[in-house]
Amino acid sequence: MISLDEARGFVRRDLCTLDPVPRPIDDALGLVVAEVVLARERVPGFSNSAMDGYAMRSSDTSASETRLRVTGAVMAGEVASTPLGTGEAIRIMTGAPVPKGADCVCMIEEVSLDPAGREVSIQRTMAVGENVRHAGEDIEVGQVLIASGAQLGIVELGVLASQGYATVKVYPRVRVGVLSTGSELATSLGALAEGQIRDLNRPMLLASLRRSGFEAIDLGIIPDDEALITRTLENAIVDCDAVVSTGGVSVGDVDYVKGAIAKLCGDRARSMKVAIKPGKPLTFGIAGERGTPVFGLPGNPVSTLVGFELYVRPSLRVLGGHQELERPMLTSVLDTAISRRRDGKLHLIHVVVEIGADGCAHVTEIMRQGSHLVSAIAGANAIAMVPDSEGLEPGQRVRTMMLDFDRFTSPTSESST
């Protein structure tokens, strides 16, 4: 057996980031920018009002009551037709350009308007620039908007839209082909024949890929046929940026996947026994002129999900140009014991992590263990990395890989709402 670090090192050793491409900004969420993006316009493009109120000259106001003649109104999208003179005020809406001659805006709540609407009074001194958003206050031309290597989120896309960008140069969304192997597998539809089981791995992997921002390509279920498995993988490495297969990587008589990957990848392939539980068998290779990574994960469902988190997802993030490859790791306090025996392996146990009353992360529930018990891990939001030992006791700390921060909550706060 080899260590997890050695296996992960081999998998990532020859990975290359995909070539950047232009993408419409409405199809770029979650992608990584491949060049520095500079501002082309000032934001705001003109000085405008931050409030509904009256534009005026600060020099016209005083600590006692000031009365100003109202000469007009300007709405958002309009421009005042005449500049503001001494002793005058103009009604103004939020976002409207500040009229020439004005240097501040008094909010509507602080003024009194005479019944005829011709005169406004204010009871205090106004400061220059008060309630005014100045031109270029947010962004100046030539300013770095987005650094190369940054992932595009909602705010970043908004910034691009504010500058009139229709496209942006990014690393493309990684296209990943997924197939399950095994003559015993059937789709989720229809009655099962004797000896058949339904395919869990492919739907779970397709969903995992989509949730992680990749493009998932369903390559179907392939029976235990060496030539057909090889041909399917051969076609997939041409059409996809990466390929993930499950089953056929152990030592059974019909475990053909590892042989197919070895044939397609040559000396860039390796079948490994990794010192982890679950998920010991792993086959990986780099295929073809494009250097397409091919993952052969074990067929047990929990092992498949663990392999996705340890090898597949981080590798695909390399291809997509991401700087942060791993899931967040926390050191969590055990509220319950974790049982295990020394076997030379790192145990990867699905758990529930919550924020405790002390503000620390706590492992509050240990899921039932077994590489085939996929229903037992429903509700888990983390994987505890339990080192080779005789187990861990309550109060001890353990490293946890966070899978789902949406379910990372405090039971105390939930019960109080």
Summary of the structure (lengths in Angstrom):
residues: 417
radius of gyration: 30.9
end to end distance: 49.5
largest distance: 95.7
contacts: 1333
relative contact order: 0.12
helix: 23%
strand: 32%
